[in-house]
Amino acid sequence: MYHRAVLRSICPPADFGLELFQADREDRRMRPIPDAPAVADDLIPVWTSNGLVPMRKLEVHRRGLLHPAVSVFLVAGEGAAMRTLLQRRAAGKYHSALLWANACCTHPRWGEAPLACARRRLAEELGLGQAGLAWRERLTYRAEVGGGLVEHEEVDVFLARSAAEPRLAPDPGEVAEVRWIGLAALAAEIAADPAAFAPWLRIYLDRHAGRIFGPLSPDRP
């Protein structure tokens, strides 16, 4: 199993201009998205003074508005041999291009549940259709991602475990490359070159590694 002190060696958020705070579980609980007519793929749910509404992704990130998100970690092996999958974001991404991130990070469509979103994007991005996903945590973070854009997300984090590395078929429009890495080695790489990794991955590992990779707990509905 990973050593917590190793993961804590990652540069703290203040060192790279990130703000992180835990979601208020009562006041900021993700509400079911109401039924609505089909909307364009670049529209995502976002919280405003008028409640949860669809808005174009680029506008959401320019304004730094809080919005629902989904993040998935894949792990293979057990104990000291456990590895997690990293994907390097494609060069055509409108932010954080060519940075290393966890297996999948995305936004739910209007009316789409977090678990359904996680399954859909694993299939679309990585060609992985049969991953057993366990809900791990809901967290909120805010981070500048370059180009005047800000990610301000309330994230449902999922974990999929397997005994061996599953066969993948990454979409080159989404993913430049993938690799598997041990958690201690990942912590060392981030400490040596944090700018090579997406801000949210650094946040997750710095503050939430125990909840993400630790013993499984019952899924939240």
C-alpha positions as CSV (number, residue, x, y, z in Angstrom):
1,M,0.0,0.0,0.0
2,Y,1.2,3.6,-0.6
3,H,2.8,5.5,2.2
4,R,0.8,8.6,3.2
5,A,4.0,10.6,3.9
6,V,5.2,10.0,0.4
7,L,1.9,11.4,-1.0
8,R,2.1,14.4,1.3
9,S,5.5,15.3,-0.2
10,I,3.6,16.7,-3.2
11,C,3.9,20.5,-3.2
12,P,1.0,22.0,-1.1
13,P,-1.7,23.8,-3.1
14,A,-0.6,27.2,-1.9
15,D,2.7,26.7,-3.8
16,F,1.0,26.7,-7.2
17,G,-1.9,29.1,-6.7
18,L,-4.7,26.6,-6.0
19,E,-7.6,27.0,-3.6
20,L,-9.2,23.9,-2.2
21,F,-12.0,23.4,0.3
22,Q,-14.2,20.5,1.3
23,A,-17.8,20.6,0.0
24,D,-20.5,21.4,2.6
25,R,-22.3,18.0,2.5
26,E,-25.7,19.5,3.4
27,D,-25.8,22.9,1.7
28,R,-23.9,22.0,-1.5
29,R,-25.3,18.5,-2.1
30,M,-25.6,17.8,-5.8
31,R,-29.3,17.9,-6.6
32,P,-30.8,15.8,-9.4
33,I,-30.8,17.7,-12.6
34,P,-34.4,18.3,-13.8
35,D,-35.6,16.9,-17.1
36,A,-35.1,19.3,-20.0
37,P,-35.0,19.2,-23.8
38,A,-31.8,18.0,-25.4
39,V,-29.1,20.6,-25.4
40,A,-25.8,21.0,-27.3
41,D,-22.8,18.9,-26.2
42,D,-20.9,22.0,-25.1
43,L,-23.6,22.9,-22.6
44,I,-23.0,21.7,-19.0
45,P,-25.0,22.1,-15.8
46,V,-23.9,25.0,-13.6
47,W,-25.1,26.6,-10.4
48,T,-26.3,30.2,-10.7
49,S,-28.5,32.5,-8.7
50,N,-31.4,31.0,-10.7
51,G,-30.5,27.4,-9.7
52,L,-29.0,24.8,-11.9
53,V,-29.0,25.8,-15.5
54,P,-27.2,24.7,-18.8
55,M,-24.4,27.0,-19.9
56,R,-21.6,26.7,-22.5
57,K,-18.4,25.1,-21.0
58,L,-16.1,27.9,-22.1
59,E,-18.3,30.6,-20.5
60,V,-18.5,28.5,-17.3
61,H,-14.7,28.3,-17.1
62,R,-14.1,31.9,-18.0
63,R,-16.4,33.0,-15.1
64,G,-15.1,30.3,-12.7
65,L,-18.7,29.2,-11.9
66,L,-19.3,26.2,-9.7
67,H,-20.5,23.2,-11.7
68,P,-20.9,19.4,-11.3
69,A,-18.1,17.2,-12.5
70,V,-17.0,13.5,-12.4
71,S,-13.5,12.1,-12.0
72,V,-12.4,8.5,-12.2
73,F,-9.3,6.7,-11.0
74,L,-8.4,3.2,-12.3
75,V,-6.1,1.0,-10.3
76,A,-4.6,-2.4,-11.0
77,G,-2.8,-4.7,-8.6
78,E,-2.7,-4.7,-4.8
79,G,-0.4,-3.5,-2.1
80,A,3.0,-2.3,-3.1
81,A,2.3,-3.4,-6.6
82,M,-0.8,-1.2,-7.1
83,R,-0.7,1.1,-10.0
84,T,-3.0,3.8,-11.2
85,L,-3.7,4.9,-14.8
86,L,-2.7,8.3,-16.0
87,Q,-3.8,9.9,-19.2
88,R,-2.1,12.7,-21.0
89,R,-4.7,15.1,-22.2
90,A,-4.8,15.6,-26.0
91,A,-3.1,18.6,-27.6
92,G,-6.5,19.9,-28.9
93,K,-8.0,20.3,-25.4
94,Y,-9.1,23.9,-24.7
95,H,-7.4,23.9,-21.4
96,S,-4.7,21.8,-19.6
97,A,-3.6,20.3,-23.0
98,L,-0.8,17.7,-22.8
99,L,-0.9,17.6,-19.0
100,W,-1.1,14.3,-17.1
101,A,-4.3,13.7,-15.3
102,N,-6.1,10.7,-13.8
103,A,-8.0,8.2,-15.9
104,C,-11.0,10.3,-16.7
105,C,-12.2,13.8,-15.8
106,T,-15.5,15.1,-17.2
107,H,-18.8,17.0,-16.9
108,P,-22.2,15.3,-16.8
109,R,-24.7,16.1,-19.5
110,W,-27.9,17.7,-18.6
111,G,-30.0,15.1,-16.8
112,E,-27.2,12.6,-16.5
113,A,-26.4,10.9,-13.2
114,P,-22.7,11.0,-12.1
115,L,-22.3,7.2,-12.3
116,A,-23.8,7.1,-15.8
117,C,-21.5,9.9,-16.8
118,A,-18.4,8.1,-15.5
119,R,-19.3,4.9,-17.4
120,R,-20.0,6.8,-20.6
121,R,-16.7,8.8,-20.6
122,L,-14.6,5.7,-19.7
123,A,-16.0,4.1,-22.8
124,E,-15.6,7.2,-25.0
125,E,-12.1,8.2,-23.9
126,L,-10.5,4.9,-23.1
127,G,-12.6,2.2,-24.8
128,L,-13.3,0.7,-21.4
129,G,-16.9,-0.6,-21.2
130,Q,-17.0,-2.9,-18.3
131,A,-15.4,-1.2,-15.3
132,G,-16.9,-1.8,-11.9
133,L,-17.0,1.7,-10.4
134,A,-17.2,2.5,-6.6
135,W,-18.2,6.0,-5.5
136,R,-15.4,7.4,-3.2
137,E,-16.0,11.0,-2.3
138,R,-17.7,14.3,-3.3
139,L,-15.3,17.2,-3.0
140,T,-15.1,20.8,-4.2
141,Y,-12.1,22.6,-5.6
142,R,-11.2,25.8,-7.5
143,A,-8.0,26.1,-9.6
144,E,-6.7,28.3,-12.4
145,V,-6.0,26.2,-15.5
146,G,-4.4,28.8,-17.8
147,G,-5.7,31.1,-20.5
148,G,-7.8,33.0,-18.0
149,L,-9.9,29.9,-17.3
150,V,-10.9,28.5,-13.9
151,E,-12.1,25.1,-12.9
152,H,-14.5,25.4,-10.0
153,E,-16.0,22.0,-9.6
154,E,-18.1,19.9,-7.2
155,V,-16.7,16.4,-8.1
156,D,-18.1,12.9,-7.6
157,V,-14.9,10.7,-7.5
158,F,-15.1,7.1,-8.6
159,L,-12.6,4.3,-8.4
160,A,-12.3,1.1,-10.5
161,R,-10.1,-1.8,-9.3
162,S,-8.8,-4.7,-11.3
163,A,-6.3,-7.5,-10.7
164,A,-4.5,-6.7,-14.0
165,E,-4.2,-3.8,-16.3
166,P,-7.3,-3.8,-18.6
167,R,-7.0,-3.5,-22.3
168,L,-7.6,0.1,-23.4
169,A,-8.4,1.8,-26.7
170,P,-7.9,5.6,-26.1
171,D,-9.5,8.1,-28.4
172,P,-6.7,10.2,-29.8
173,G,-9.0,13.2,-29.9
174,E,-9.2,13.1,-26.1
175,V,-6.0,11.3,-25.0
176,A,-2.5,11.8,-26.2
177,E,-1.1,8.8,-24.3
178,V,-1.6,6.7,-21.2
179,R,0.6,5.0,-18.7
180,W,0.4,3.1,-15.4
181,I,2.4,4.2,-12.4
182,G,2.7,3.4,-8.7
183,L,1.5,6.0,-6.2
184,A,4.9,6.6,-4.6
185,A,6.5,7.1,-8.1
186,L,3.7,9.4,-9.0
187,A,4.2,11.5,-5.9
188,A,7.9,11.8,-6.7
189,E,7.2,12.9,-10.3
190,I,4.7,15.5,-9.2
191,A,7.1,16.9,-6.6
192,A,9.9,17.1,-9.2
193,D,7.8,18.6,-12.0
194,P,4.3,19.8,-10.8
195,A,3.7,21.8,-13.9
196,A,3.5,18.6,-16.0
197,F,0.3,17.5,-14.1
198,A,-3.2,18.8,-14.1
199,P,-4.1,21.0,-11.1
200,W,-7.0,18.8,-10.0
201,L,-4.8,15.7,-10.0
202,R,-2.3,17.4,-7.6
203,I,-5.2,18.5,-5.4
204,Y,-6.7,15.0,-5.3
205,L,-3.4,13.4,-4.3
206,D,-2.4,16.1,-1.9
207,R,-5.6,16.2,0.1
208,H,-7.8,13.2,-0.8
209,A,-5.5,10.2,-1.5
210,G,-6.7,8.3,1.6
211,R,-10.4,8.5,0.6
212,I,-9.8,7.7,-3.0
213,F,-7.4,4.8,-2.7
214,G,-8.2,3.5,0.8
215,P,-10.6,0.7,1.8
216,L,-13.9,0.7,-0.1
217,S,-17.0,2.2,1.6
218,P,-20.6,1.9,0.6
219,D,-21.5,3.8,-2.5
220,R,-23.6,6.9,-2.2
221,P,-26.9,6.7,-4.1
